[in-house]
Amino acid sequence: MITKDGNVEIRGVSTINAEKKPLLVVDGYPTQGDLESINIDNIESITVLKDAVAASIYGARSSNGVIVITTRKGRPGSMRVQYRGSTGITLKPQVSYLNRASASDYIDAEIDLFNQDPNSVLNSYNNYASLTEVNYLLLAKQQGWKTAKEVDDRIAVLRNTNTADQLQEHYFRHQFTQQHNISLSGGSEKSSLNAAIRYISSEGNSVGTSDNRLILDFKNDWRPVKSLGVSLFTNINYATSKNPVRQWSELLGFTSTSLIQPYSPVVDGTATPRGCSPAT
């Protein structure tokens, strides 16, 4: 079974706090890695063990099942080079499908709530709580920090600001993924070589996200005499990833404590910083 998080479960959960992942065995050797560390283009066969036989072979570590993977071996003959590549695109999200309230409607709701209990906003301000820009403007007008015209003019500007559209244009993007695999295979009856290098690159749907992985497999089988064989298998993984501190879901939450509101400009930087004093 593949869970919603992308994890593999073979036998289910044996106890509440037990390890759920199955044991991964590559070319006869149990590993601590996961499936992402395996070059899928360099796999010869896959066997899934889920019964008592697995426990008799691999012990207690196989209580959640075993995935046995055999990688390709070098074939006798001249050296052969193969290349396989692919690329894909995932279109950027359409924020309009969320059907959020407009900036003007959101501002009207904030004004109504403020008029019901203005002191609650003032108390929040005195206790250094974060305020939305509209709440701060209404409070500034009430306390005489700003004139009514200054506040009304600024709110009029905010009513015509669409944060979702700005995020759609400047923050979200199409996700591009590319995969490249080069393999070499060849040798003789006494010695054979199989090597493969796989590169995976992905740019996320939001600016500042990326995921890159390089997998190198090297297998050398040597048979000095007919009754003796020596095999060397090496798997090297190198991965880098970048993610913003703030996830896109935090930018589109649109609540009184959200990072930004439906009217907060995210491009021109004209929004009043949250938590600023009246003199700022």
Secondary structure, DSSP 8 states (H G I E B T S, - for coil): -B-TTS-B-SS--SSTTS--S-EEEETTEEES--GGGS-GGGEEEEEEE-SHHHHHHHGGGGTT-EEEEEE----SEEEEEEEEEEEEEE----GGGG----HHHHHHHHHHHHHH-HHHHHHHHHTT----HHHHHHHHHHHTSS-HHHHHHHHHHHHT--HHHHHHHHTB--EEEEEEEEEEEEE-SSEEEEEEEEEEEEE-SBTT-EEEEEEEEEEEEEEEETTEEEEEEEEEEEEEEE--SS-HHHHS--STTSSS-TT--SSS--S--TT--TT-
